């Protein structure tokens, strides 16, 4: 790693975030929070808790998916992705907020979880038991989130080691007590061990979250693929968010020499590939349920693909998450043109948010209740997510300058050892 490049990146800390942007985001967050609090105290409490659950599932999935993308890049020794590795980790800075939001979710259990007020026969009454549900999910999320934060700590310490005199605040705390190159190797080894463990635990934990907070909203319906379907969608969302935020960071922080067209081309390929995989998982469930023709299974599908208003929304989801990426990501030009790839990723993310809405809402309400309340609560989640991202990139190096596979300016392209 070129020391001049390292000094250049470190010297940017703390980054200057536009005050107007911060003000707007804080205002949106406060408006969203105030709207939610006012609604849960009134007659429309159920609608407020529904949209809260939709946004929790969506934004938490993207945040943890960002950590998983970083882990995957480390597991595969992907040199091509090193310039966007820190951006994907910055997305994961939302997970402490996600954990608090999950604890708040427990307060609305009577509105959004049918099994909170109904009782079922064995073995469902054991699994769908509120103390057991929240007990296992709190422990599972806490373990996953703590491992993810430890992972981020070692990733940052690897970069900040030896810079405690030139940085301040959180960066100085992480850099303190640095013991030289031997510790850098130790950080690398620990990251190499943590990465596969986090990926495995992520798959298990997010499968359970999908079962407990989406599939079990209709307690008589089940799909053994549903957990995989959810955590793959979360990873796809993280790819889209990383792409959009990389475009933003590249432009406004003048990182064109680090984040090049090659990174966007590869991110576009990944979005394309995982859009196809997401669609494969969707139809794998759909066809098995449809041709099995069992009433307790087909009812879930019919409500979403044959009955309005959710029929139209389901087609919008398929269009945004499959047809649109399939057509637009085939040409190389679209993948390397930053405004175009950012727009494609935005459409994909919008489809994934709507997918959570279609999966959750019909199980709780026969109709769509969508107005300014749902919009403001969603904007509140969005602003909290972006504020956490901005806080992270403001206080920590935007590039993994201590990573031995980071090539600096106009680095090597494609994964592997070259």
Buried (B, 14 or more C-beta within 10 A) or exposed (E): BEEEBBEBBBEBBBBEBEEEEBEEBEEBBEBBBEBBEEBBEEEBBBBBBBBBBBBBBBBBBBBBBBBBBBBBBBBEBBBBBBBBBBBBBBBBBBBBBBBEBBEEBBEBBEBBBBBBEEEBEEEBEEBBBBEEBBEBBBEBBEEBBEBBBBBBBBBBBBBBBBBBEBBEEBBBEBBEEBEEEEBBEBBBEBBEEBBEEBBEBBBEBBBBBBBBBBBBBBBEBBBEBBBBBBBBBBBBBBBBBBBBBBBBBBBEBEBEEBBBBBBBBBBBBBBBBBBEBBBEBBEBBBEEBBEEEEEEBBBBBBBBBEEEBBBEBBEBBBBBBBBBBBEBBEEEEBBBBBEBBBBBBBBBBBBBBBBBBBBBBBBBEEEBBBEEBBEBBBBBBBBBBBBBBBBBBBBBBBBBBBBEBBBBBEBBBEBEEE
